[in-house]
Amino acid sequence: MDALSPENASLPERPLFVCVLGNTETAYIEGLSAAGKTAKLTDYTPAGDAEVLHKGTIIDIPILPMTPPYDTPTPALITRVALTLTGVPLLIVNAGLRVFPAKEVPLVELGGMPGSDIRGSVAVHKVDEVFSNAFKLGQELAGKHDLVVIGESIPAGTTTANAVLQSLGYSGDVSSSSSSNPLSLKREVVAAALKSSGITPGSLRDEPLKAVACVGDPMMVAVAGLAAGLGSTPVILAGGTQMEAIYAVIKHLEYPTDSITIVTTSYVVNDESASFREIAERLGASYYGVDPGFGKSASQGLRQYELGFVKEGVGAGGAMYLALMYGHSREEIRSEIEKLCTELCRLGSLDRVECQ
């Protein structure tokens, strides 16, 4: 059994799940992100994810975040179920939203702004301020919790992650929420972004926050500051190549990374179109891939995860890791996700989603 498997993990007494939200205009590039039915509708995805996490359904957001062409349900459903099963508390952080969730959804504000297109002169504004505010939040949480799992929701985040990784000297392809990873488009966008900021591969390895400011996104600086501020508190960065980029930022800022583990889904770890394993090994990062077993699901939408759609997001892999750590089986977790999906279909929240 893998030493990092949830069955081997120590059960925390005071865990916390944090989801950091943000938007970037990079997601407006057609074909880049599948986290929304159209590029412009990706603005609604993080806010919709927040509503699902908070209440189990959408509230004010007019459409539930889903991935075409099969309307595969947002991974926020997975995270919602895992947190409900375990009773682990939730904290939602706004790193730079363009569209906000319903007022009843509590948000911790860091003073950030939505990100700009990374092909422009500045991708993320107020980087130092947001990092400082996030670091202080991490310090506050460190005294209250013995495990913090951090997930994210920001469309086009794998592309911004690729740009930051290259700025810090880490080559390789990143994963995608699409079953057909648009690698050529991502490479084209990243190349244009690096050129516009005068960056060559590895040229900002000693200036990681400048790399985020030039070609990153607001979620990245918030999570990096939060994880750094948590110090020696065990941290799970719940996500794939985006969390690798954040791990790299923390490492190059020379904060300790011994207490940080990257946990994602097996769909990301085994993605042959990406370089997750290779990048993790170059970073020296500990990682674990949770297998949700959605291939056995009765839900056609969930089965799409097995075929490469969505793969990860909203900290789904880390949340499922928590549920497994607490002794819940994959079968039980999957059954509860299917029930939630069916209930949302009944309520009409998942318009046209194939839940049965």
C-alpha positions in Angstrom: 0.0 0.0 0.0 1.3 3.5 -0.9 2.7 5.3 2.1 0.7 8.4 1.1 -2.6 6.5 0.7 -5.5 7.8 2.7 -5.7 4.5 4.6 -2.1 5.2 5.9 -2.7 8.9 6.7 -3.1 10.1 10.3 -6.7 11.2 11.0 -6.7 14.9 11.8 -8.7 16.2 14.8 -9.3 19.7 13.4 -9.2 19.6 9.6 -10.4 22.4 7.3 -11.2 22.5 3.5 -10.5 25.8 1.8 -11.6 26.6 -1.8 -9.9 29.6 -3.5 -11.9 31.2 -6.3 -10.8 33.5 -9.1 -11.3 34.5 -12.7 -8.9 35.3 -15.5 -9.6 36.8 -18.9 -7.2 34.1 -20.3 -10.3 31.9 -20.1 -11.9 34.1 -22.8 -9.7 32.5 -25.4 -12.0 30.2 -27.3 -11.1 26.5 -27.0 -8.7 27.0 -24.1 -10.9 25.9 -21.2 -13.8 23.4 -21.1 -15.0 24.7 -17.7 -18.1 26.3 -19.2 -20.3 26.0 -22.2 -18.7 29.0 -23.8 -15.6 31.0 -23.1 -17.6 34.0 -21.7 -19.7 31.7 -19.5 -16.6 30.6 -17.6 -17.0 33.8 -15.6 -19.9 32.0 -13.8 -18.0 28.8 -13.1 -16.2 29.6 -9.8 -19.3 31.4 -8.3 -21.5 28.4 -9.3 -19.0 26.1 -7.7 -19.1 28.1 -4.5 -22.8 27.9 -4.4 -22.7 24.1 -4.9 -20.1 23.7 -2.2 -22.1 25.8 0.3 -25.6 24.5 -0.4 -25.4 21.5 -2.7 -27.1 23.3 -5.6 -26.9 26.7 -7.4 -28.7 29.6 -5.8 -28.3 32.8 -7.9 -26.0 31.6 -10.7 -28.3 30.8 -13.7 -26.4 27.7 -14.8 -24.7 24.9 -12.9 -21.0 24.6 -13.9 -20.7 21.7 -16.3 -18.5 20.5 -19.1 -19.8 19.9 -22.6 -20.6 18.0 -24.8 -22.1 15.6 -22.2 -22.8 18.2 -19.5 -20.5 16.3 -17.2 -21.2 17.6 -13.6 -18.9 20.0 -11.9 -16.3 18.4 -9.6 -17.9 20.7 -6.9 -20.5 17.9 -6.5 -17.7 15.5 -5.5 -16.2 17.9 -3.0 -19.7 18.8 -1.6 -20.4 15.1 -1.0 -17.0 14.4 0.6 -17.3 17.3 3.0 -20.9 16.4 3.9 -19.8 12.8 4.7 -16.9 13.8 6.8 -18.3 17.0 8.4 -15.1 18.8 7.6 -15.7 22.6 7.7 -15.5 24.7 4.5 -13.9 28.1 4.0 -14.4 29.9 0.6 -11.8 32.5 -0.4 -12.2 35.2 -3.0 -8.8 35.8 -4.7 -10.3 37.8 -7.6 -13.8 37.1 -8.9 -15.6 38.8 -11.7 -19.0 37.2 -10.9 -19.9 36.6 -7.3 -22.0 33.8 -5.7 -25.2 34.5 -3.8 -24.8 36.8 -0.7 -25.6 33.9 1.6 -22.3 32.2 0.6 -19.7 33.5 3.0 -16.5 34.7 1.4 -13.1 35.6 2.9 -11.8 38.6 0.9 -8.1 39.0 0.2 -8.4 42.3 -1.7 -7.6 40.7 -5.1 -8.8 41.5 -8.6 -9.8 39.3 -11.6 -6.9 38.4 -13.7 -6.1 39.8 -17.2 -5.2 37.9 -20.3 -1.6 36.6 -19.8 -0.7 37.7 -23.3 -0.9 41.3 -22.0 1.6 43.3 -20.0 0.2 42.4 -16.5 -1.8 39.3 -15.7 -2.3 39.7 -12.0 -2.6 43.0 -10.1 -1.9 43.6 -6.4 0.3 40.5 -6.1 2.2 41.6 -3.1 -0.9 42.7 -1.2 -2.8 39.5 -1.9 0.1 37.3 -1.0 0.5 39.2 2.3 -3.2 39.0 3.1 -3.3 35.3 2.3 -0.1 34.7 4.3 -1.7 36.3 7.4 -4.9 34.2 6.8 -2.7 31.1 6.8 -1.0 32.1 10.0 -4.4 32.5 11.6 -5.6 29.1 10.4 -2.4 27.4 11.6 -3.4 27.8 15.2 -6.8 26.4 14.7 -6.3 23.4 12.4 -4.1 20.4 12.1 -4.7 19.7 8.4 -5.7 22.2 5.7 -6.8 21.0 2.3 -6.8 23.7 -0.4 -8.7 23.4 -3.6 -9.4 26.0 -6.4 -11.8 27.0 -9.0 -10.5 29.2 -11.9 -11.1 28.4 -15.6 -8.0 28.4 -17.8 -5.9 27.7 -14.7 -3.8 25.0 -16.3 -2.6 27.4 -19.0 -1.6 30.1 -16.5 0.1 27.3 -14.5 2.1 26.2 -17.6 3.3 29.8 -18.1 4.4 30.2 -14.5 6.1 26.8 -14.5 8.0 27.7 -17.6 9.0 31.1 -16.1 10.5 29.2 -13.2 12.3 26.7 -15.4 10.0 23.7 -15.5 9.1 22.4 -18.9 6.3 20.0 -19.7 2.7 19.9 -20.7 -0.2 20.5 -18.3 -3.5 18.7 -18.0 -6.9 19.9 -19.3 -10.6 19.7 -18.4 -11.2 18.5 -21.9 -10.8 14.9 -23.0 -8.8 16.3 -26.0 -6.1 18.4 -24.4 -5.7 21.6 -26.6 -1.9 21.4 -26.2 -1.1 23.3 -29.4 -3.3 26.2 -28.4 -2.0 26.2 -24.9 1.6 26.3 -26.1 0.8 29.1 -28.5 -0.9 31.2 -25.7 2.0 30.5 -23.3 4.6 31.4 -25.9 2.8 34.7 -26.6 2.5 35.4 -22.9 6.2 34.8 -22.2 7.2 36.9 -25.2 5.0 39.9 -24.2 6.6 40.0 -20.8 10.1 39.4 -22.0 10.4 36.1 -20.2 12.6 33.2 -21.3 12.3 29.7 -19.7 13.7 29.9 -16.2 14.4 33.6 -16.2 12.2 34.3 -13.2 13.2 31.4 -11.1 14.4 33.9 -8.4 11.3 36.1 -8.8 8.3 33.7 -8.5 5.8 36.4 -7.6 6.9 38.4 -10.6 6.2 35.3 -12.7 2.6 35.1 -11.3 2.1 38.9 -11.9 3.3 38.6 -15.5 1.7 35.3 -16.6 -0.2 33.7 -13.7 -3.7 34.1 -12.2 -5.1 35.5 -8.9 -5.9 32.1 -7.5 -2.2 31.1 -7.6 -0.9 34.0 -5.5 -3.7 33.5 -2.9 -3.0 29.7 -2.5 0.8 30.3 -2.4 0.4 32.9 0.3 -2.1 30.8 2.3 0.1 27.6 2.2 3.2 29.5 3.0 1.5 31.2 6.0 0.4 27.8 7.3 4.0 27.0 8.1 4.5 23.5 9.5 0.8 22.7 9.5 0.2 19.8 7.2 -1.2 21.1 3.9 -2.8 19.2 1.0 -2.7 21.2 -2.3 -5.8 19.6 -3.8 -5.4 19.7 -7.6 -3.1 18.8 -10.5 -0.7 20.8 -12.5 -2.1 24.1 -11.1 -1.0 23.0 -7.7 2.4 22.0 -9.0 2.9 25.6 -10.2 1.9 26.9 -6.8 4.2 24.4 -5.1 7.0 25.7 -7.4 6.2 29.3 -6.4 6.4 28.5 -2.7 9.6 26.5 -3.2 11.3 29.4 -5.2 10.1 31.9 -2.5 12.2 29.6 -0.2 9.4 28.7 2.2 9.5 25.2 3.6 7.6 22.6 1.6 8.1 19.5 3.8 4.6 19.7 5.2 2.9 20.1 1.7 1.5 17.2 -0.3 -0.2 17.5 -3.7 -3.3 15.3 -4.0 -5.3 15.0 -7.2 -7.3 12.4 -9.0 -5.8 9.4 -10.9 -7.2 10.9 -14.0 -4.7 13.7 -13.8 -1.7 11.6 -12.6 -2.3 9.1 -15.5 -3.0 11.8 -18.1 -0.7 10.8 -21.0 -1.1 14.2 -22.6 0.4 15.9 -19.6 3.7 15.8 -17.6 2.3 15.7 -14.0 4.6 13.0 -12.7 7.7 14.4 -14.4 7.1 17.9 -13.1 6.4 16.6 -9.5 9.6 14.7 -9.5 11.6 17.7 -10.7 10.0 19.7 -7.9 10.7 17.0 -5.4 7.0 17.2 -4.4 5.2 14.4 -2.7 1.9 13.5 -4.5 -0.9 11.0 -4.5 -3.6 10.3 -7.1 -7.0 9.2 -5.8 -9.0 6.8 -8.1 -12.7 7.8 -7.8 -13.8 4.7 -9.7 -16.3 6.6 -11.8 -16.1 4.0 -14.6 -18.5 1.9 -12.5 -21.0 4.7 -12.0 -24.6 4.5 -13.1 -24.3 8.2 -14.1 -23.3 8.8 -17.7 -22.0 12.2 -16.7 -19.7 10.8 -14.0 -18.5 8.1 -16.4 -17.1 10.9 -18.6 -14.5 11.5 -15.9 -13.1 8.1 -16.7 -12.9 9.1 -20.4 -10.9 12.2 -19.7 -13.5 14.9 -19.3 -13.0 17.4 -16.4 -10.6 15.0 -14.4 -10.3 17.3 -11.4 -11.2 20.7 -10.0 -12.6 22.4 -6.8 -10.3 20.2 -4.8 -12.2 17.1 -5.7 -9.2 14.7 -5.4 -8.2 16.1 -2.1 -11.8 16.1 -0.8 -12.2 12.4 -1.8 -8.9 11.7 -0.1 -10.4 13.1 3.1 -13.5 11.0 2.8 -11.4 7.9 2.3 -9.2 8.9 5.2 -12.3 9.0 7.4 -13.2 5.4 6.4 -15.8 6.0 3.7 -15.5 3.6 0.7 -15.3 4.7 -2.9 -18.6 2.9 -3.5 -20.3 4.9 -0.7 -18.9 8.2 -2.0 -19.8 7.4 -5.5 -23.4 6.5 -4.5 -23.8 9.7 -2.6 -22.6 11.7 -5.6 -25.0 9.9 -7.8 -27.9 10.7 -5.4 -27.0 14.4 -5.4 -26.8 14.4 -9.2 -30.2 12.7 -9.4 -31.7 15.2 -6.9 -30.4 18.2 -8.9 -31.8 16.7 -12.1 -35.2 16.3 -10.3 -35.1 20.0 -9.3 -34.2 21.0 -12.8 -30.8 22.4 -11.7 -28.9 20.2 -14.1 -30.7 21.1 -17.3 -30.0 18.2 -19.8 -27.3 16.6 -17.7 -27.2 12.8 -18.2 -27.6 11.6 -14.6 -29.1 8.3 -15.4 
